[in-house]
Amino acid sequence: MRQLAIAASSGVLLMLPMFTGTSHAVAAPPDYVYAEPLAKSDAEMRKVAEYWKPERLKDADSYSPATPGTKSSTPSSSPSSSAGSVLTNGVSRRATARDIQPTAPAKGGAAKTIGKVFFQLGGKEYWCSASAVAAKNRSLVATAGHCAWDPRLGKSANWIFVPSPGKDGDAPHGIYVGSTLHMHEDWAAIGDYDYDYAFVSVHHGFRWVTEDGKAVMKDVGRLEDNVGGQGLTVGKKTGNQVAAFGYPAGVQPDGSQPFNGRTLKSCEGKTKRTVNPTRNLQYGVLLSGCDFSAGASGGPWMLGYRASTGLGFLNGINSLTWNLDAAAKYDAVSSPYFTPTTFEVYDQAANDATT
């Protein structure tokens, strides 16, 4: 997770202006939804799956919690002026924002939507937090933009989602290979933190099983059928009570490391507005009293969350960690503000056909 503290030249920490509770919107040009293929074909999907054989997944928790983008490089790919059009069968599609209702697993019981994504950037393995979201294709994951794409390095490689992971690389609910990454073009092109979110359509999940002494893939079906999907709501005012989730693991400002990244953690509280011009963050939403560190990036913020069902309405993601009082521990986390623009990114991803 990106870590952030704002200090004056005198060394005194500056408190950032807070939102008063009125609604706001982020303007965007007509063509702004950018779709980037990750592993579209069955052959590409199987190549990614082969990369994450059981022996590699056993070491997954030792990889770096994602704080990518720290070194300069020529992007491996970048959006063109026309690539961002919201298209369905070649026709421009402008979706009307509405609440998407959460769904329980097909077999019933509490949802298990929150998990980790694993991927490579610049040849190095990283991981983040993420969640399954209810969608037409029943195969959709929400996470932070920086958990799939770096504006300087381009797209991630070997991207997978593991909901509710177990120990030592165990994936009790399946492994889901990313098919297509959907994001706002301002994240893809310039790393604007007002758009540090991504929706990734995924293939059918699989598990590794042993047959004749060899690890083989066993299809387990669609993500939402297996673990359920969080709802989605956008355009809400700040001042709402939210629950944020993630798998923090990074070092705190004082050098301590209270989290190991293996246990799901949560924070609750009311949201406020925050800004940071150096990160192009003009419409950030802040949750104070949360000591999340790196690794929680991409974890969901939910309105109306019910622990009994494991479901609520996605209304943000962990994007930046803050140390507002310059103390020993981080004390806040922020998300981009989810607007009707966010819904259009979601809508394209939700309609993406996967196998």
HELIX and SHEET records of a PDB file:
HELIX    1   1 ASP A   42  TYR A   51  1                                  10    
HELIX    2   2 PRO A   54  LEU A   57  1                                   4    
HELIX    3   3 ALA A   60  SER A   62  5                                   3    
HELIX    4   4 GLY A  145  CYS A  147  5                                   3    
HELIX    5   5 GLU A  185  ILE A  190  1                                   6    
HELIX    6   6 TYR A  193  TYR A  195  5                                   3    
HELIX    7   7 LEU A  223  VAL A  227  1                                   5    
HELIX    8   8 PRO A  277  ARG A  279  5                                   3    
HELIX    9   9 PRO A  340  ALA A  350  1                                  11    
SHEET    1   A 9 ARG A   2  LEU A   4  0                                        
SHEET    2   A 9 LEU A 320  TRP A 322  1                                        
SHEET    3   A 9 ALA A 332  PRO A 336 -1                                        
SHEET    4   A 9 LEU A 281  SER A 288 -1                                        
SHEET    5   A 9 LYS A 265  ASN A 276 -1                                        
SHEET    6   A 9 GLN A 241  GLY A 246 -1                                        
SHEET    7   A 9 PRO A 300  ARG A 306 -1                                        
SHEET    8   A 9 LEU A 311  ILE A 317 -1                                        
SHEET    9   A 9 GLY A 231  LEU A 232  1                                        
SHEET    1   B 6 VAL A  33  PRO A  37  0                                        
SHEET    2   B 6 TYR A 176  HIS A 184 -1                                        
SHEET    3   B 6 ALA A 157  PRO A 163 -1                                        
SHEET    4   B 6 ILE A 114  LEU A 121 -1                                        
SHEET    5   B 6 LYS A 124  ALA A 132 -1                                        
SHEET    6   B 6 SER A  64  PRO A  65  1                                        
SHEET    1   C 4 VAL A  33  PRO A  37  0                                        
SHEET    2   C 4 TYR A 176  HIS A 184 -1                                        
SHEET    3   C 4 ALA A 198  VAL A 202 -1                                        
SHEET    4   C 4 LEU A 140  THR A 143 -1                                        
SHEET    1   D 2 LEU A  87  THR A  88  0                                        
SHEET    2   D 2 VAL A  91  SER A  92 -1                                        
SHEET    1   E 2 TRP A 149  ASP A 150  0                                        
SHEET    2   E 2 GLY A 154  LYS A 155 -1                                        
SHEET    1   F 2 GLY A 205  GLU A 211  0                                        
SHEET    2   F 2 LYS A 214  GLY A 221 -1                                        
END                                                                             
